[in-house]
Amino acid sequence: MFKKLLIANRGEVAVRIARASRDLRIRTVAVASQADLGARWLDAMDEVVCIGGSAPRDSYLRADRVVQAAIQTSASAIHPGWGFLAENPRFAALCEQHGIVFVGPSARVMREMGLKSPAKAAMRAAGLPVIPGSDGLLASAEEALERAGIVGYPVILKADAGGGGRGMRVCRDASVLREAFVAASAEAQSAFGNGKLYLERYLAGGRHIEVQVLADRFGNAVHLFERECSIQRNHQKLIEESPSPALGASERLELGAITARAARSIGYAGAGTIEFLRDEAGRLYFMEMNTRLQVEHPVTEMITGLDIVKLQLEIAANHRLALEQSAVTARGHAIECRINAEDPAQGFKPSPGTIETFEIPRDLGPGRVRVDTHLAAGDEVPPYYDSLIAKVIAHADTREQAIETMTRALSAARITGIATTIPLHLGVLASPEFRRGTYDTRAIPGWSSRPMARA
């Protein structure tokens, strides 16, 4: 096992990784921007290295400075967390070049899965169903028009290197496709430095379901069941739960099995998720693979009793996966709410500032509550980074009990000094659609009837 690990991230995920490292007796090194120096979350680390200015481009996105920090502190491995450099194959390759273990898949696999068109081709070859569309990247708007005529409208244009909804356009007929192609390509080029596009049939009313996988470097792979992630705003997840209310027991096991086989077939190593869209007819299609730890991983940990971050570290240290599929069981139901420093009543306006009160009860039943956060009363929420301030996870024997547990916890929570999205979450939890489990990606139930584009 590693003696020292550098955590190339900040805030809640850095604290989460440090906790797992401590359990494995690994010393931790944090990298911090100037804005984060003195922050409470750094107290969880053994060492701290300042790597630059407040803006991410001057610090957390500087791969060269992160690697240099690992070298100067003699850290033998780097955990990227999520966001920032977590899915950057150049960063993974840079780590490899300097003899530093990157906690994640190889740069080759990350590169293949990071671009949507090669990822679709690889997963199609691995036996996963993919959404009908172009066979590869589109050379021109004319080719997009030709392919759309074969696939059938509506279609959606997507950036090959995309994410977060950028470089995406829904086209309901041929009259708008040419202009949409130019706009989507320009947006993708600006956001990702890659304007290449591909095309898929647009599936309205879909559900976003992802499967958690773990695989080692010896050909072993298991799934840890699925998470439902259809409650979203602007392609960003708000609430996740497991098991998915949309899947039956046999469908769940079949989906997990084919997903684990797919991860094994591409030589994947580490923790990752393979994401699917389930259409209104119940058909599941591969969308993308996230080659990193997911924000919502605690949902899976609550139902399985496994520590995904510890398993990540063990795999990265070249240990065999000490986990047989038959030993992975799911108990009860878990729901996670992502609490952000945003004001939903003001169009989700960011709300940085000083937290005056920070109380989220964990003991109001009927289930149990886990709170993952890096903050406490008196802490500052800086304006430079993601607005996530806490994840509240409720687990109970049944879905109804998990909803009730989460509702009690959020209703009694007291967070002052900043605005939060708790009112949004309470609205969703109380909505008939969420209670019935009949929601999809088009709208936020209990909050807005305005149609929402799918992820």
MIVO-851065 format. One record per residue (C-alpha): residue number from 1; x, y negated, z negated; residue in three letters. Coordinates in Angstrom, 1 decimal. Example, Ala and Ser with C-alpha at 12.3 -4.5 7.8 and 13.67 -1.06 7.14 Angstrom:
R  num      px      py      pz  residu
R    1    12.3     4.5    -7.8     ALA
R    2    13.7     1.1    -7.1     SER
//
This chain:
R  num      px      py      pz  residu
R    1     0.0     0.0     0.0     MET
R    2     1.1    -3.6     0.6     PHE
R    3     2.9    -5.4    -2.3     LYS
R    4     1.9    -8.9    -1.1     LYS
R    5    -1.0   -10.0     1.2     LEU
R    6    -1.4   -13.5     2.8     LEU
R    7    -5.1   -14.5     3.2     ILE
R    8    -5.4   -16.6     6.3     ALA
R    9    -8.7   -18.2     5.3     ASN
R   10   -10.3   -20.4     2.6     ARG
R   11   -13.2   -20.5     0.2     GLY
R   12   -15.6   -17.7    -0.5     GLU
R   13   -14.0   -15.2     1.9     VAL
R   14   -10.6   -15.9     0.5     ALA
R   15   -11.9   -15.2    -3.1     VAL
R   16   -13.6   -12.0    -1.9     ARG
R   17   -10.4   -10.7    -0.3     ILE
R   18    -8.4   -11.6    -3.4     ALA
R   19   -10.7    -9.7    -5.6     ARG
R   20   -10.3    -6.5    -3.6     ALA
R   21    -6.5    -7.0    -3.5     SER
R   22    -6.4    -7.4    -7.2     ARG
R   23    -8.2    -4.1    -7.6     ASP
R   24    -5.5    -2.5    -5.4     LEU
R   25    -2.7    -4.3    -7.3     ARG
R   26    -1.7    -6.4    -4.3     ILE
R   27    -0.3    -9.8    -4.9     ARG
R   28    -2.0   -12.6    -2.9     THR
R   29    -0.8   -15.7    -1.1     VAL
R   30    -3.3   -18.4    -0.1     ALA
R   31    -2.7   -20.9     2.7     VAL
R   32    -4.5   -24.2     2.1     ALA
R   33    -5.1   -27.5     3.9     SER
R   34    -4.4   -30.8     2.2     GLN
R   35    -8.1   -31.2     1.6     ALA
R   36    -8.2   -27.9    -0.3     ASP
R   37    -5.2   -28.4    -2.5     LEU
R   38    -6.4   -28.4    -6.1     GLY
R   39    -9.6   -26.6    -5.2     ALA
R   40   -10.9   -24.1    -7.8     ARG
R   41   -10.9   -21.1    -5.4     TRP
R   42    -7.1   -21.3    -5.2     LEU
R   43    -6.9   -20.2    -8.9     ASP
R   44    -7.8   -16.7    -7.6     ALA
R   45    -4.4   -16.5    -5.8     MET
R   46    -0.9   -15.7    -7.0     ASP
R   47     0.8   -18.2    -4.7     GLU
R   48    -0.4   -21.1    -2.5     VAL
R   49     1.3   -22.6     0.6     VAL
R   50     0.1   -25.9     2.1     CYS
R   51     0.0   -25.5     5.9     ILE
R   52    -1.2   -28.9     7.1     GLY
R   53    -3.9   -31.5     7.3     GLY
R   54    -7.6   -31.4     6.4     SER
R   55    -8.9   -30.7     9.9     ALA
R   56    -8.9   -26.9    10.8     PRO
R   57    -6.8   -27.6    14.0     ARG
R   58    -4.1   -29.0    11.7     ASP
R   59    -4.1   -26.1     9.2     SER
R   60    -6.3   -23.0     9.3     TYR
R   61    -6.1   -22.7    13.1     LEU
R   62    -2.3   -23.1    13.2     ARG
R   63    -1.2   -19.5    13.8     ALA
R   64     2.5   -20.4    13.8     ASP
R   65     2.2   -22.0    10.3     ARG
R   66     0.2   -19.1     8.9     VAL
R   67     2.8   -16.6    10.1     VAL
R   68     5.7   -18.8     8.8     GLN
R   69     4.0   -18.9     5.4     ALA
R   70     3.8   -15.1     5.4     ALA
R   71     7.5   -14.9     6.3     ILE
R   72     8.7   -17.4     3.6     GLN
R   73     6.6   -15.7     0.9     THR
R   74     7.6   -12.1     2.0     SER
R   75     4.0   -11.1     2.6     ALA
R   76     3.9    -7.9     4.6     SER
R   77     0.3    -8.3     5.8     ALA
R   78    -2.2   -10.9     6.7     ILE
R   79    -6.0   -10.7     6.3     HIS
R   80    -7.8   -13.2     8.5     PRO
R   81   -11.3   -13.0     6.9     GLY
R   82   -13.9   -14.4     9.3     TRP
R   83   -13.9   -17.5    11.5     GLY
R   84   -10.7   -19.5    12.2     PHE
R   85    -8.1   -16.9    13.6     LEU
R   86   -10.0   -13.7    12.7     ALA
R   87   -10.8   -12.7    16.3     GLU
R   88    -7.8   -14.3    18.0     ASN
R   89    -5.8   -11.6    19.8     PRO
R   90    -2.8   -14.0    20.2     ARG
R   91    -2.7   -14.4    16.4     PHE
R   92    -2.8   -10.6    16.0     ALA
R   93    -0.1   -10.2    18.5     ALA
R   94     2.0   -12.9    16.8     LEU
R   95     1.7   -11.0    13.5     CYS
R   96     2.8    -7.8    15.2     GLU
R   97     5.8    -9.5    16.9     GLN
R   98     7.0   -10.6    13.4     HIS
R   99     6.5    -7.2    11.8     GLY
R  100     3.6    -8.4     9.8     ILE
R  101     0.5    -6.1     9.5     VAL
R  102    -2.6    -7.7    10.8     PHE
R  103    -5.6    -6.4     8.8     VAL
R  104    -7.8    -5.6    11.8     GLY
R  105    -7.7    -3.9    15.1     PRO
R  106    -4.8    -4.1    17.6     SER
R  107    -4.5    -7.2    19.8     ALA
R  108    -5.3    -5.1    22.8     ARG
R  109    -8.6    -3.9    21.4     VAL
R  110    -9.5    -7.3    20.1     MET
R  111    -8.8    -8.8    23.5     ARG
R  112   -11.0    -6.3    25.2     GLU
R  113   -13.9    -6.7    22.8     MET
R  114   -13.5   -10.5    22.6     GLY
R  115   -14.5   -11.0    26.2     LEU
R  116   -18.1   -10.0    26.7     LYS
R  117   -17.8    -8.6    30.2     SER
R  118   -14.9    -6.1    29.5     PRO
R  119   -16.6    -5.3    26.2     ALA
R  120   -19.8    -4.3    28.0     LYS
R  121   -17.9    -2.2    30.5     ALA
R  122   -16.0    -0.4    27.6     ALA
R  123   -19.2     0.3    25.7     MET
R  124   -21.1     1.4    28.8     ARG
R  125   -18.2     3.9    29.4     ALA
R  126   -18.5     4.9    25.7     ALA
R  127   -22.2     5.8    26.2     GLY
R  128   -23.9     2.8    24.7     LEU
R  129   -26.9     1.3    26.6     PRO
R  130   -26.2    -2.3    27.9     VAL
R  131   -28.7    -5.0    29.0     ILE
R  132   -29.2    -4.9    32.8     PRO
R  133   -27.3    -7.7    34.5     GLY
R  134   -24.2    -8.4    36.5     SER
R  135   -21.6    -5.6    36.8     ASP
R  136   -18.8    -8.1    35.9     GLY
R  137   -18.0   -11.8    36.0     LEU
R  138   -19.8   -14.0    38.5     LEU
R  139   -17.7   -15.6    41.1     ALA
R  140   -20.2   -18.4    42.0     SER
R  141   -23.7   -19.7    41.5     ALA
R  142   -24.6   -17.9    44.8     GLU
R  143   -23.6   -14.5    43.4     GLU
R  144   -25.6   -15.3    40.2     ALA
R  145   -28.7   -16.0    42.4     LEU
R  146   -28.2   -12.8    44.3     GLU
R  147   -27.8   -10.7    41.1     ARG
R  148   -30.8   -12.4    39.4     ALA
R  149   -32.9   -11.5    42.3     GLY
R  150   -32.0    -7.8    41.7     ILE
R  151   -32.3    -7.9    37.9     VAL
R  152   -35.5    -9.9    37.9     GLY
R  153   -36.3   -13.1    36.0     TYR
R  154   -36.0   -14.4    33.4     PRO
R  155   -32.2   -14.1    33.1     VAL
R  156   -29.6   -15.6    30.8     ILE
R  157   -26.2   -16.8    31.8     LEU
R  158   -23.5   -16.2    29.1     LYS
R  159   -19.9   -17.3    28.7     ALA
R  160   -17.4   -14.4    28.8     ASP
R  161   -15.5   -15.9    25.9     ALA
R  162   -18.6   -17.3    24.2     GLY
R  163   -20.1   -17.5    20.8     GLY
R  164   -22.5   -19.5    18.7     GLY
R  165   -24.8   -20.1    21.7     GLY
R  166   -22.3   -22.2    23.7     ARG
R  167   -22.1   -21.5    27.4     GLY
R  168   -25.6   -19.9    27.4     MET
R  169   -28.5   -20.9    29.6     ARG
R  170   -31.9   -19.2    30.0     VAL
R  171   -33.2   -19.3    33.6     CYS
R  172   -36.9   -18.4    34.3     ARG
R  173   -36.7   -18.8    38.1     ASP
R  174   -34.2   -19.4    40.9     ALA
R  175   -34.9   -23.1    41.0     SER
R  176   -32.9   -23.8    37.9     VAL
R  177   -30.2   -21.2    38.1     LEU
R  178   -27.7   -23.1    40.2     ARG
R  179   -27.7   -26.2    38.0     GLU
R  180   -27.6   -24.0    34.9     ALA
R  181   -24.6   -22.1    36.2     PHE
R  182   -22.6   -25.3    36.6     VAL
R  183   -23.6   -26.6    33.2     ALA
R  184   -23.0   -23.4    31.3     ALA
R  185   -19.6   -22.9    33.0     SER
R  186   -18.5   -26.5    32.1     ALA
R  187   -19.6   -26.0    28.5     GLU
R  188   -17.8   -22.7    28.2     ALA
R  189   -14.6   -24.2    29.7     GLN
R  190   -14.8   -27.1    27.2     SER
R  191   -15.5   -24.9    24.2     ALA
R  192   -13.3   -21.8    24.9     PHE
R  193   -10.9   -22.8    27.7     GLY
R  194   -12.6   -20.1    29.8     ASN
R  195   -15.5   -21.1    32.1     GLY
R  196   -16.3   -17.5    33.4     LYS
R  197   -19.9   -16.4    33.2     LEU
R  198   -21.9   -13.2    33.5     TYR
R  199   -25.6   -12.6    33.7     LEU
R  200   -28.1   -10.5    31.9     GLU
R  201   -31.9   -10.0    31.9     ARG
R  202   -33.3   -12.3    29.3     TYR
R  203   -35.2   -10.2    26.7     LEU
R  204   -37.6   -12.4    24.7     ALA
R  205   -38.8   -11.4    21.3     GLY
R  206   -35.8    -9.2    20.6     GLY
R  207   -34.4    -8.2    17.2     ARG
R  208   -30.7    -8.5    16.3     HIS
R  209   -29.5    -5.3    14.7     ILE
R  210   -25.9    -4.5    14.0     GLU
R  211   -24.1    -1.4    12.8     VAL
R  212   -21.2    -1.5    10.4     GLN
R  213   -18.3     0.8    11.4     VAL
R  214   -15.0     1.8     9.8     LEU
R  215   -12.3     3.6    11.7     ALA
R  216    -8.7     4.5    11.1     ASP
R  217    -5.6     5.0    13.3     ARG
R  218    -6.0     8.8    13.2     PHE
R  219    -9.2     9.1    15.2     GLY
R  220   -11.6     9.1    12.3     ASN
R  221   -14.7     6.8    12.4     ALA
R  222   -17.9     6.5    10.4     VAL
R  223   -20.9     4.2    10.3     HIS
R  224   -22.3     2.5     7.2     LEU
R  225   -25.8     2.2     8.6     PHE
R  226   -27.3    -1.0    10.1     GLU
R  227   -28.2    -4.6     9.2     ARG
R  228   -31.1    -6.6    10.5     GLU
R  229   -29.9   -10.1    11.4     CYS
R  230   -32.9   -11.6    13.3     SER
R  231   -33.6   -14.6    11.1     ILE
R  232   -31.4   -17.1    12.8     GLN
R  233   -31.1   -20.8    13.6     ARG
R  234   -29.1   -21.9    16.7     ASN
R  235   -27.7   -18.4    16.9     HIS
R  236   -26.4   -18.6    13.3     GLN
R  237   -27.7   -16.0    10.9     LYS
R  238   -29.6   -17.1     7.8     LEU
R  239   -30.9   -13.9     6.2     ILE
R  240   -29.8   -10.3     6.6     GLU
R  241   -31.2    -7.1     5.3     GLU
R  242   -30.7    -3.4     5.3     SER
R  243   -32.2    -1.1     6.2     PRO
R  244   -33.9    -2.7     9.2     SER
R  245   -37.7    -2.7     8.9     PRO
R  246   -37.8    -2.0    12.7     ALA
R  247   -36.0     1.4    12.6     LEU
R  248   -37.2     4.8    11.6     GLY
R  249   -35.0     7.3     9.8     ALA
R  250   -34.1     9.4    12.9     SER
R  251   -33.5     6.3    15.0     GLU
R  252   -31.3     4.9    12.3     ARG
R  253   -29.1     8.1    12.2     LEU
R  254   -28.9     8.4    16.0     GLU
R  255   -27.9     4.7    16.4     LEU
R  256   -25.2     5.1    13.7     GLY
R  257   -23.8     8.2    15.3     ALA
R  258   -23.4     6.8    18.8     ILE
R  259   -21.9     3.6    17.4     THR
R  260   -19.2     5.5    15.4     ALA
R  261   -18.4     7.5    18.5     ARG
R  262   -18.1     4.3    20.6     ALA
R  263   -15.7     2.8    18.0     ALA
R  264   -13.6     6.0    18.1     ARG
R  265   -13.5     6.0    21.9     SER
R  266   -12.0     2.6    22.2     ILE
R  267    -9.3     3.3    19.6     GLY
R  268   -10.7     0.9    17.1     TYR
R  269    -9.1     0.6    13.7     ALA
R  270   -10.5    -1.3    10.7     GLY
R  271   -13.9    -2.7     9.8     ALA
R  272   -16.1    -4.0    12.6     GLY
R  273   -19.7    -4.3    13.7     THR
R  274   -21.3    -3.3    17.0     ILE
R  275   -24.3    -5.5    17.7     GLU
R  276   -27.5    -4.6    19.5     PHE
R  277   -30.6    -6.3    20.8     LEU
R  278   -33.9    -4.3    20.3     ARG
R  279   -36.5    -5.3    22.8     ASP
R  280   -40.3    -5.3    22.2     GLU
R  281   -40.6    -1.8    23.6     ALA
R  282   -38.1    -0.5    21.0     GLY
R  283   -35.1     0.0    23.3     ARG
R  284   -31.7    -0.9    21.9     LEU
R  285   -29.0    -2.6    24.1     TYR
R  286   -25.4    -3.3    23.2     PHE
R  287   -24.6    -7.1    22.9     MET
R  288   -21.1    -7.5    21.5     GLU
R  289   -18.6    -6.2    19.0     MET
R  290   -17.3    -8.3    16.1     ASN
R  291   -13.8    -7.1    15.4     THR
R  292   -13.6    -8.4    11.8     ARG
R  293   -15.2    -8.5     8.4     LEU
R  294   -18.7    -9.9     8.6     GLN
R  295   -20.1   -12.6     6.4     VAL
R  296   -23.0   -10.3     5.6     GLU
R  297   -20.9    -7.3     4.6     HIS
R  298   -22.2    -7.4     0.9     PRO
R  299   -25.6    -6.1     2.2     VAL
R  300   -24.0    -2.9     3.3     THR
R  301   -21.9    -2.7     0.1     GLU
R  302   -25.0    -3.0    -2.0     MET
R  303   -26.8    -0.1    -0.4     ILE
R  304   -23.8     2.2     0.0     THR
R  305   -21.8     1.4    -3.1     GLY
R  306   -18.6     1.1    -1.0     LEU
R  307   -16.1    -1.7    -1.0     ASP
R  308   -15.5    -2.6     2.6     ILE
R  309   -12.6    -5.0     2.0     VAL
R  310   -10.7    -2.3     0.0     LYS
R  311   -11.3     0.2     2.8     LEU
R  312   -10.1    -2.4     5.3     GLN
R  313    -6.8    -2.8     3.4     LEU
R  314    -6.3     0.9     3.1     GLU
R  315    -6.8     1.4     6.8     ILE
R  316    -4.4    -1.4     7.6     ALA
R  317    -1.8     0.2     5.3     ALA
R  318    -2.1     3.3     7.6     ASN
R  319    -4.0     5.4     5.2     HIS
R  320    -6.5     8.0     6.6     ARG
R  321   -10.1     7.1     6.1     LEU
R  322   -11.0     9.0     2.9     ALA
R  323   -14.7     9.0     3.8     LEU
R  324   -16.7    11.7     5.6     GLU
R  325   -19.9    10.7     7.3     GLN
R  326   -21.9    13.1     5.2     SER
R  327   -20.7    11.3     2.1     ALA
R  328   -22.1     8.0     3.2     VAL
R  329   -25.6     7.5     1.8     THR
R  330   -27.9     4.5     1.6     ALA
R  331   -29.8     3.7    -1.6     ARG
R  332   -32.6     1.2    -1.9     GLY
R  333   -32.9    -2.1     0.0     HIS
R  334   -30.7    -5.2     0.1     ALA
R  335   -31.3    -8.7     1.3     ILE
R  336   -28.8   -11.5     1.7     GLU
R  337   -29.5   -15.3     1.9     CYS
R  338   -26.7   -17.6     3.1     ARG
R  339   -27.0   -20.8     1.1     ILE
R  340   -25.6   -23.7     3.0     ASN
R  341   -24.9   -27.3     2.0     ALA
R  342   -27.4   -28.6     4.5     GLU
R  343   -30.8   -30.4     4.2     ASP
R  344   -33.4   -28.5     6.2     PRO
R  345   -35.9   -31.3     5.8     ALA
R  346   -33.5   -33.6     7.6     GLN
R  347   -32.8   -31.5    10.6     GLY
R  348   -30.2   -29.4     8.7     PHE
R  349   -28.0   -32.4     8.2     LYS
R  350   -24.7   -31.4     6.5     PRO
R  351   -24.6   -32.4     2.8     SER
R  352   -20.9   -32.5     1.6     PRO
R  353   -20.2   -34.0    -1.8     GLY
R  354   -19.7   -33.1    -5.5     THR
R  355   -21.8   -30.3    -7.0     ILE
R  356   -23.2   -31.5   -10.3     GLU
R  357   -25.1   -28.3   -11.3     THR
R  358   -24.6   -24.8    -9.9     PHE
R  359   -26.7   -22.1   -11.5     GLU
R  360   -28.1   -19.0    -9.8     ILE
R  361   -29.6   -16.5   -12.2     PRO
R  362   -28.8   -12.8   -11.8     ARG
R  363   -31.0   -11.1   -14.3     ASP
R  364   -34.6   -11.9   -13.4     LEU
R  365   -35.4    -8.4   -11.9     GLY
R  366   -36.9    -6.2   -10.8     PRO
R  367   -33.7    -5.4    -9.0     GLY
R  368   -30.1    -6.8    -9.4     ARG
R  369   -28.5    -9.9    -7.9     VAL
R  370   -24.9   -10.5    -6.6     ARG
R  371   -23.7   -14.0    -6.0     VAL
R  372   -20.6   -14.4    -3.8     ASP
R  373   -19.2   -17.9    -4.0     THR
R  374   -16.1   -19.9    -4.6     HIS
R  375   -17.8   -22.9    -6.2     LEU
R  376   -19.0   -24.1    -9.6     ALA
R  377   -20.3   -27.3   -11.1     ALA
R  378   -17.8   -30.2   -10.6     GLY
R  379   -16.4   -28.7    -7.3     ASP
R  380   -16.3   -30.7    -4.1     GLU
R  381   -17.8   -29.5    -0.8     VAL
R  382   -15.5   -31.0     1.8     PRO
R  383   -16.9   -32.2     5.2     PRO
R  384   -14.3   -30.4     7.3     TYR
R  385   -15.4   -26.8     7.1     TYR
R  386   -18.3   -24.4     7.3     ASP
R  387   -21.2   -25.4     5.1     SER
R  388   -21.7   -22.0     3.4     LEU
R  389   -21.5   -22.5    -0.4     ILE
R  390   -22.9   -19.1    -1.6     ALA
R  391   -24.3   -15.8    -0.6     LYS
R  392   -27.1   -14.4    -2.8     VAL
R  393   -27.7   -10.7    -2.4     ILE
R  394   -30.6    -8.9    -4.0     ALA
R  395   -30.8    -5.1    -4.2     HIS
R  396   -33.7    -3.0    -5.5     ALA
R  397   -35.3     0.4    -4.9     ASP
R  398   -37.8    -0.9    -2.3     THR
R  399   -37.9    -3.7     0.2     ARG
R  400   -40.8    -5.3    -1.7     GLU
R  401   -38.8    -5.3    -4.9     GLN
R  402   -35.8    -6.8    -3.2     ALA
R  403   -37.9    -9.6    -1.8     ILE
R  404   -39.3   -10.3    -5.2     GLU
R  405   -35.9   -10.2    -6.8     THR
R  406   -34.5   -12.7    -4.3     MET
R  407   -37.5   -14.9    -4.6     THR
R  408   -37.1   -15.1    -8.4     ARG
R  409   -33.4   -15.8    -8.2     ALA
R  410   -33.7   -18.6    -5.7     LEU
R  411   -36.8   -20.1    -7.3     SER
R  412   -34.9   -20.4   -10.6     ALA
R  413   -31.6   -21.6    -9.0     ALA
R  414   -30.4   -25.1    -9.9     ARG
R  415   -27.9   -26.7    -7.5     ILE
R  416   -27.7   -30.5    -7.7     THR
R  417   -25.5   -33.2    -6.2     GLY
R  418   -25.9   -31.8    -2.7     ILE
R  419   -28.8   -30.6    -0.6     ALA
R  420   -29.1   -26.8     0.1     THR
R  421   -31.1   -24.5     2.4     THR
R  422   -32.8   -22.8    -0.6     ILE
R  423   -36.2   -24.2     0.4     PRO
R  424   -35.9   -22.7     3.8     LEU
R  425   -35.1   -19.3     2.4     HIS
R  426   -38.0   -19.4     0.0     LEU
R  427   -40.3   -20.3     2.9     GLY
R  428   -39.0   -17.3     4.9     VAL
R  429   -39.3   -14.9     2.0     LEU
R  430   -43.0   -16.0     1.4     ALA
R  431   -44.0   -15.7     5.0     SER
R  432   -46.4   -13.0     6.2     PRO
R  433   -44.1   -12.1     9.1     GLU
R  434   -41.1   -11.5     6.8     PHE
R  435   -43.2    -9.6     4.3     ARG
R  436   -44.5    -7.3     7.0     ARG
R  437   -41.1    -7.0     8.6     GLY
R  438   -42.5    -8.0    12.0     THR
R  439   -40.2   -11.1    12.7     TYR
R  440   -37.8   -11.5    15.7     ASP
R  441   -35.2   -14.0    16.9     THR
R  442   -37.6   -16.4    18.5     ARG
R  443   -38.6   -18.3    15.3     ALA
R  444   -37.8   -18.8    11.6     ILE
R  445   -40.9   -17.4     9.9     PRO
R  446   -42.4   -19.6     7.2     GLY
R  447   -40.4   -22.6     8.3     TRP
R  448   -40.9   -23.6    11.9     SER
R  449   -43.0   -22.3    14.8     SER
R  450   -40.6   -23.9    17.3     ARG
R  451   -39.3   -21.2    19.6     PRO
R  452   -35.7   -20.2    18.8     MET
R  453   -33.3   -18.9    21.5     ALA
R  454   -32.0   -15.4    20.7     ARG
R  455   -28.4   -14.6    19.9     ALA
//
